[in-house]
Amino acid sequence: MNSRVTRRSFLKVAGGGLALSMLSACAVAPPAAPGEDGQMAEPVTIQLMFWPVGGERGIASMEKALEPFEEANPDIVVERLATPWGDLHDKFLTTSAGGVPPDVSAVDNYFLTQFASKGILLALNERVDADPSVNDEDYFEAAWNEGVWEGERWSMPYIGSTRVMYFNLDLFEAAGVPRPDEQWEAGEWTWDAFLESAAALTDTSGDVMDTVYGTMADSSMWGGLQPWIWGAGGDELNDDRTQSLLNTPEAVAGFEFCQNLIHDHGVAPTRETTQDVNLVATGRIGIWASWRGLVMAYRSYDYNWEVVPFPMGAEGKLTLYKGNSMVVAKAGKNLDQAWQLCKYMSSQEADAIWITNGGATPRKDNTDVLLNSRPPENNAYFYQPLAEGWAKTIPFTPLWVEWTRSLSPFLDRIFLDNEDVQTVMDEAVVTIDGILQGDS
């Protein structure tokens, strides 16, 4: 294929009338179940809002995942609300404010603490503790803990992934460059080795439409820059999450490494270069960072690719884990049925369906399914950081979305305008600290 369905481009389509009408048509009421008085009780309808991860494959995966639940619960009808990722979180906020939220919703964990702080989510501690089918030992610790804020559990782990490096195996073989996974196994996959590989793959000698870049530079705090900041010994916030640390020498070094990929080394394209074409889909990027959920799209590409952990920086082996959640709306009218669906969507059975179709798992008891869902062959690299303890999580707070969005214009000055990182970040932390400390 010459283009892939990215999350952003697909979601513009997935929210359209055709996709939604197809999904609504699937929510057919099953035969009513007898009530206590022997009369046929009407099934309860609950709404499930989600964004289709992986485009049409994600819609198909959701349908397949819901089949066992609906068969086991004929008294519950699940109305599907396929919603673009870019719209879903605002929609959950507005419908909650209006008292008519979907009963259950997928939530990207970027937004989870914000929603919990607004009092629109049902606290799940009592239900989790009373339900023998839910066992925290079935989940990776990082995935389980992301659903907790201020001592309360607000969600169940839904899908989640460590961040890894993907690489175009065909480009590596054509250029005679050692495979990154072989370098990793030899203990040689470092920041320097990553840069050397990217330089060897970069070819700007031909027409601009034929240019091959060794890598893509991460330039966002929404899952991209953290491993570089952490790998250089830096961090985002102080321990109580009230002050930004993004202007420390270590954090600045992480920013500078990514900035230099574009402006000094020339191994990564500018944002303008990628504006009208997907270089990954067209096979013109050698190495890039992403989540496992993108496997759903990558499996349609017409070249061979594999995965490798993030290269080792000053802090050694290190990467990012970030998950997504299923939540129950506090203002929902059918809380018991909503909890049944919420916990099912986090179950081993439903999770195995996501993995088979290319998704990621927050569950330890599904790693065998992950290993056998190919490509890639190197699936173990997705869960080894969790099992071995070198995956970190983002220090979320209810203000995380606000402060990271405020950082965007400063990052543009670094990655688009090539301004001095220390100068820019000294200015940025003033803005961020104002938000974190309630001065904005």
KOLVOGU-465271 format. One record per atom (N, C-alpha, C): x, z, y. Coordinates in steps of 0.1 Angstrom, whole numbers, plus 5000, padded with zeros to 4 digits. Each point is the difference from the previous one (the first is absolute). Example, Ala and Ser with C-alpha at 12.3 -4.5 7.8 and 13.67 -1.06 7.14 Angstrom:
BEGIN
513250784943
499150005012
500950005012
499649935011
500950005011
499250085011
END
This chain:
BEGIN
500850004988
499250005012
500950005012
499549945011
500749995012
499650115010
499150084997
499650115009
499450114991
500350135004
499450114993
498950065008
499150074993
499050085006
500550135004
500450025013
500550135004
498850095002
500350135001
499050105002
499249965013
500749975011
499349985013
499249874999
500649894995
499249875000
498950014991
500150064988
498950004991
498950095005
500350115006
499050095004
499149945011
500549905007
499149935010
498949924992
500449964988
499149924991
499150094992
500750114995
499250084990
498950075007
500050025013
498950075007
498949905003
500149874996
499049905003
498850014992
499049935004
498750014993
500049964985
500849904997
500049954986
500550114990
501250065004
500650104991
499050124999
499550045012
499150125000
498749984992
499549885002
498749974993
500249994985
501249954996
500350004985
500150144995
500650095008
500250144995
498750075000
499249985010
498750065001
499149964988
500149874996
499249964989
500450064987
501250064999
500550064988
499450144999
499550065011
499550145000
498550004996
499849964987
498649994995
499750134993
498850055004
499650134994
499849994985
500750104993
499850004985
498650064996
499749994988
498750064996
500050155003
498950045005
499950145004
500150094987
500650125003
500150104989
498950105000
499650054989
498950105000
500350135007
499150065007
500250125007
499750124991
500150125005
499750124992
498550004995
499149945008
498650004996
499649884991
501149924996
499749894992
499749875007
499850025013
499749885009
501349935003
499949875002
501249925003
500450035015
501250065001
500550035014
500749875006
499849995013
500749895007
501550035001
500849904998
501450025001
500450035015
501150075002
500550035013
501049905004
499849945012
500949905005
501050075010
501349984997
501150055009
500849885004
500650015012
500849895005
501550034998
500749904997
501550004998
500649905010
500750055010
500749915009
501549994996
500549885000
501449984996
500549875006
501349995001
500649875004
500549934988
499849874998
500449934988
501549984999
500850094994
501449984999
500349884991
500849915006
500449884992
499149895001
499150005010
499149895002
498949994989
499749884996
499049984990
500350074987
501250024997
500450074988
499650155001
500150055012
499650145003
498550024998
499249905004
498650014998
499650004986
500749914992
499849994986
500450134993
501150065004
500550134995
499050115002
499450005012
499050105004
498849994991
499549884998
498949984991
500350044986
501149974995
500450044986
500150154999
500650065011
500150154999
498750075001
499049955006
498750065002
499249994987
500249904992
499249984988
499950124991
501150074996
499950114992
499250125006
500250025013
499350105007
498549985000
499649885003
498549975000
499450004986
500849974990
499550014986
499850144996
500950095005
499950144996
499150085009
499649945011
499150075010
498849915004
499149984991
498949905003
499150055011
500150135003
499250065011
500649985014
501249945000
500749985013
500249855002
499549955012
500349865004
501150005011
501049924998
501150005010
499849875008
499750025013
500049895009
501449985006
500549884998
501349975004
500049955015
500950065008
500249965014
501549965002
500249874997
501449945002
500249995015
501050065005
500250015014
501549975003
500349925010
501449975004
500750135003
501350014995
500850125003
500050035015
500149905008
500150025014
498750055006
498950004993
498850055005
499550124993
500550034988
499450104992
500150145006
501150045005
500250135005
499250035013
499949905009
499250025011
498550014996
499649924990
498650004995
499750144994
500950054993
499850134994
499850115010
500849995011
499950105011
498649985007
499649885003
498849985008
498750034991
500149964988
498850034991
499950154998
501150074999
500050154998
499450065013
500549955011
499450065013
498549985001
499649894994
498549975001
499250064988
500750074991
499450074989
499649914989
500549884999
499749914989
501349944994
500950084996
501249944995
499849954985
500949924995
499949974986
500350124992
499450024989
500250124992
501450024996
500749904995
501450004996
500749895007
501250025004
500849905006
501550004996
500649894999
501449994999
500650035014
501150075001
500650035013
501549994998
500649925009
501550005000
500550135005
500950064993
500550135004
500650015014
500349895006
500350015014
499050075008
498749994996
498950055008
499450134994
500550054989
499350114993
500050135008
501150045005
500050135007
499249995013
500049885006
499149985012
498550034996
499649934989
498650024996
499750144996
500950064993
499850144996
499850095012
500949985010
499950095012
498749985008
499449894998
498749975008
498850064992
500250064988
498950064993
499049904994
500549884997
499149904994
500149984985
501050074994
500249994986
499650134993
499549984988
499650114991
501350064994
500250135002
501150074993
499850014985
501049964993
499849984985
500650114992
500550115006
500750104992
499150064989
498850045003
499250074991
499649904988
499749885004
499649904990
501249974990
501149985006
501249984992
500350114990
499950135006
500350114992
499050024988
498849965003
498950024990
499949894990
500749895002
499849884992
501249994990
499750024987
501150004990
500649864998
499349905005
500649864998
501049975010
500250085010
501049985011
501150104998
501249944998
501250084998
501149955009
500550095008
501149955010
501349964992
500250054988
501149964992
500049854996
498949945001
499949864997
500649915011
500250055011
500449925012
501550045004
500649905006
501350035006
499850095011
500950095002
499950115010
499849955014
500749895004
499949955013
498649945002
499549944990
498649945001
499050115001
500150104992
499050115000
500050075014
501250035005
500150085012
499649935012
500049865000
499649935012
498550035004
499250044990
498650025003
499750145005
501150085003
499850145005
500450015014
499250075008
500350035014
499550135004
500850095005
499750135003
499350084989
500649984988
499550084988
498849954994
499449895005
498849954993
500249864995
499449974989
500149874994
498849915006
500449895005
499049915007
499849874993
500849974990
499949874993
500550014986
499749894993
500649984987
500949885001
501250004993
500949895001
499449884994
500149885006
499349884996
501049904996
500849955009
501149914996
501250045009
501249984996
501150045008
501349944994
501049995009
501249934995
501250055008
501150004993
501350015007
500349875006
500850005010
500449885007
501349954993
500049874996
501149944993
500549885007
501149944996
500449875004
499649894990
499449905005
499749884991
501149905003
500449924991
501049905002
499649874993
500449895007
499749864995
501149974990
499750014987
501049984990
500649865000
499249905003
500449865000
501149985011
499850075012
501049985010
501350074997
499950114993
501350074996
500749924990
499349944990
500749924990
500649885006
499349935009
500549885006
501250025009
500150125006
501150035009
501250074992
499750034988
501150074992
500350145004
498950075006
500250135005
499650104989
500750114998
499650104990
498650055002
499350014989
498650065002
500050145005
499150035009
499950145005
499850104989
499249974990
499750104990
501350034991
500849904999
501250024992
501050085009
500049985013
500850085009
499550155000
498750015000
499450144999
500550074988
499949944988
500350064988
501550044999
500849925008
501450035000
500450105011
499050055007
500250105011
500649945012
499849865002
500649935011
499049955010
498750034999
499049945009
499950105012
500949975010
500050085012
499649925012
499950065011
499749935012
500949885003
501350034997
501049895002
499849894990
499750034988
499749904990
498849925003
499050075005
498749935004
500349905011
500850045010
500449915011
500849894995
500950024992
500949894994
499149904993
499050054992
499249914992
499149925010
499550065010
499149945010
500849895007
501250035004
500949905007
500349884991
500250024987
500349904991
498849914997
498850055001
498849924998
499649925012
500350055012
499549945012
500649865002
499149905003
500549865002
499249955012
500649995011
499449945012
500549875004
500749934990
500649875003
499149895002
498850004994
499149895000
498950015011
498949934998
498950015009
499450145000
499450035011
499550145002
499050034989
499249904995
499050024990
500650024986
501349974999
500750024987
500950125000
500050075011
500950125001
499750114990
501050054993
499850114991
500750125006
499350115000
500550135006
500350094988
501150085001
500350094990
499050114998
499450045011
499150125000
499049995011
499150105000
499150035011
500350135006
500050025013
500350135006
498750085001
500050124995
498950095002
500050055015
498850005006
500050035014
498750085004
499550074990
498850085002
500150134994
499350105005
500050144994
498950004990
499249904998
498950004990
500649964987
500950084995
500649984986
501249925000
500649955011
501149914999
501350075004
500150075011
501350055005
500450134994
499150084994
500450134995
501250014991
500049914990
501150014990
501449975007
500049925011
501349985007
500350125009
499050065006
500350125008
500450114991
499350024989
500450114991
501349974993
500349874997
501249974993
501250025009
499950005013
501150025009
500150155003
499150084995
500150155002
499050055011
499249915005
499150045010
498650044995
499150035009
498650034997
499149975011
498750004998
499049975010
499750125009
499750114994
499550125007
500850124996
499950115008
500650134996
499150064989
500450124995
499350064989
498650035002
499650045013
498650045002
499349885006
500649885001
499449885004
499450005014
500850065009
499650015014
500949935009
501149944994
501049945009
500749884992
500249895007
500649884994
501550025000
500549954988
501550004998
500549855000
499249915005
500449864999
501249965009
500450095009
501149965009
501350084996
500050064988
501250064995
501049894996
501350034999
501049894996
499749944987
499550084990
499749954987
498849915000
499050045006
498849915001
500349875007
500850015011
500449885008
500849914991
500950054991
500849924991
499149924991
498950064995
499049924992
499349895007
499650035013
499449895008
501049895002
501250045004
501149905003
500349914988
500050054988
500349924988
499049894999
498750035002
498949904999
500149915011
500250055012
500149915012
501249904998
501150044995
501149914999
499849904989
499150024991
499749894990
499549885007
499350025011
499549885008
501049955010
500550095008
500649965012
501649994999
500650084991
501449994999
500449914988
499450034988
500449934988
499249874998
498949995006
499249874998
499549984986
499850104992
499549984986
498650034999
499350035011
498550035000
499449925011
498849944998
499449935011
499450085011
499849945012
499350075010
498550004998
499350085007
498550004998
499449875003
500649935010
499449875004
500249904988
501150014993
500349914989
498950014989
499550124998
499150024989
498550005005
499849965012
498650015006
499049914993
500549884997
499149894995
500249964986
500950074993
500349974986
500450124992
499650014988
500450114991
501249964993
501250055004
501349964994
500150064986
499450114997
500150054987
499249914990
498849965004
499249924991
500749864997
500749955010
500649874999
501450014994
500450124996
501350014993
501249995009
499950045012
501149995010
500550145004
499750104993
500550145002
500750044988
501250055000
500750054989
499650144995
499950095009
499750144997
499150065010
498950064996
499150065009
499450134994
499650095009
499450134995
498549995000
499450064990
498550014999
499650104990
498750004998
499350094991
499749924987
499650084989
499649934988
498749925001
499150055009
498749935001
500149855003
501149965006
500249865004
500349924987
500350064989
500249934988
498849914997
498850045003
498849934998
500149865006
500749995011
500249875007
501249934995
501150084998
501349944997
500049934986
499150044991
499949944987
499549855001
499549965011
499649865002
501149915006
501150065004
501149925006
500749914990
500549895005
500649914991
501550014998
500550125002
501450034997
500150144993
501250024995
500250134992
500550115010
499550124998
500450115008
500150124992
500650105005
500250134993
500050115011
500250134995
500050115009
501350084998
500450085010
501150094999
499750115010
500650124997
499850115010
500649975014
499750085010
500649995013
501550024998
500949935007
501450024999
500450145005
501050054995
500550145003
500750005013
499650095009
500650035013
500850134999
500250065012
500850125000
499450114992
498750004998
499350114993
499849964985
500649894995
499949974986
498749944996
499550024988
498849954995
498850065008
499249915006
498950055008
499049895003
498750034999
499049905004
498850075005
498949935003
498850055005
498949994990
499250104998
498749994993
498950015010
499049924999
498750015008
498949964991
498950085000
498949974992
498849975009
498949984993
498749985005
499050104993
498950025005
499150104995
498649964998
499250074992
498649995000
499450135006
499149995009
499550125007
498550004999
499450125001
498550025001
499750035014
499049935006
499550035013
499250135000
500450095010
499350135000
498549985004
499749905007
498649985004
499249914990
500649984989
499349924989
498850084995
499049924995
498850064995
500050034985
501049954993
500050024985
501450044996
500450125004
501350054998
500550014986
499150044991
500350024986
500449864994
499149905002
500349874995
501249945007
500250025012
501249955007
501350064994
499950134997
501250064994
500349934986
499049984992
500249934988
500749875001
499649925010
500649875002
501450025006
500250095009
501350035006
501050034989
499750094992
501050054989
500249884990
498949934997
500249894991
501049895006
499949975013
500949905005
501450055000
500350124998
501350064999
500450024985
499149974991
500250034986
501049914993
500550044988
500949924993
499449864996
498750004997
499449874996
499949905012
499550055011
500049915012
501349965004
501050095000
501349985005
500749894992
499850004987
500649904991
499649865003
498749995005
499649865004
500749955012
500250095010
500849965012
501449964996
500650074991
501449974997
500149874992
499149984991
500049874993
499949885009
499350015011
499949895009
501050005011
501050094999
501150005009
500150125010
499050094999
500150115009
501050114996
500050115007
501050104998
499250134994
500850094994
499350124995
500550125006
499150105003
500550135004
500050104988
499749944987
499950094989
501149984990
500550124995
501150004990
499549944987
498750024997
499649964986
499649864999
500349925011
499849854999
501349935002
501250064999
501249935002
500349904989
499450024988
500249904989
499249875004
498950025006
499249885005
500849935011
500650075009
500849955010
501249924995
500750054990
501149944994
499749864994
498849994995
499649884992
499249905009
499850035013
499349915008
501049915008
500349884994
501149925005
499549865005
500749945009
501250055007
499750115010
501050085004
501549984997
500450074987
501149974996
500650064988
500550155003
500450015013
500650135004
499050105005
498850014993
499050095005
500450155001
501050034992
500450145000
500550055014
500549905008
500550045013
498950055009
498749974997
499050055008
499750154998
500250054988
499750144998
501250094998
501249944997
501250094999
500350085012
499849965012
500250095012
499150125000
498849984995
499150114999
500450104989
500349944988
500450084989
501350085002
500949935007
501350065002
500250085013
499050005009
500050085012
500749945012
500149875001
500749945012
499049915008
498750034998
499049935009
499550115010
500049965012
499550085011
498749965005
499250085006
498749975006
500150015015
499149935007
499950005014
499450145005
500650065010
499450125006
498849985008
498949984993
498749975007
499550125007
499449975012
499250105007
498749935005
499050075005
498949945006
500349905012
501250025005
500449925012
501049884996
500249984986
501049914996
499649865004
498849954999
499649875004
500249985015
499650105008
500249995014
501449995005
500950084994
501450005005
500749874995
499749964988
500749884995
499649875008
498750005004
499549895008
500750005014
500250125005
500650015013
501549954999
500650014988
501449954999
500149855000
498949934997
500149854998
500749935011
499750025013
500749935010
501550035001
500350124996
501550035000
500749934989
499349994989
500649924989
500249855003
499049955008
500149865005
501349985008
500350105008
501249995009
501250004991
500050064989
501250014991
500149874992
498949964993
500049894991
499849865006
499250005011
499849875006
501049975012
500250115008
500949985012
501450044998
500350064988
501450044997
500650105010
499150095005
500550115009
500850114992
500750075008
500850114994
499150114994
500250034987
499150084992
500050145006
501150065003
500150145005
499250015013
500249915009
499250005013
498549994997
499649914992
498649984997
499450124994
500750064990
499450114992
500050135009
501050025009
499950115009
498750005008
499649885004
498849995008
498850024990
500049944988
498950014991
499750144996
501050094998
499650134995
499350085011
500249975012
499350075011
498549974998
499649874998
498649974998
499550064987
500849994989
499550064987
499850155001
501050075006
499950155001
498850045008
499649925011
498950035007
498749994992
499949914991
498949994991
500050114990
501150034994
500150104990
499750145005
500450025013
499850135006
498850015009
499149904999
498750005007
500149985015
501049935005
500249985014
499449865004
499649924990
499549865004
498550005002
END
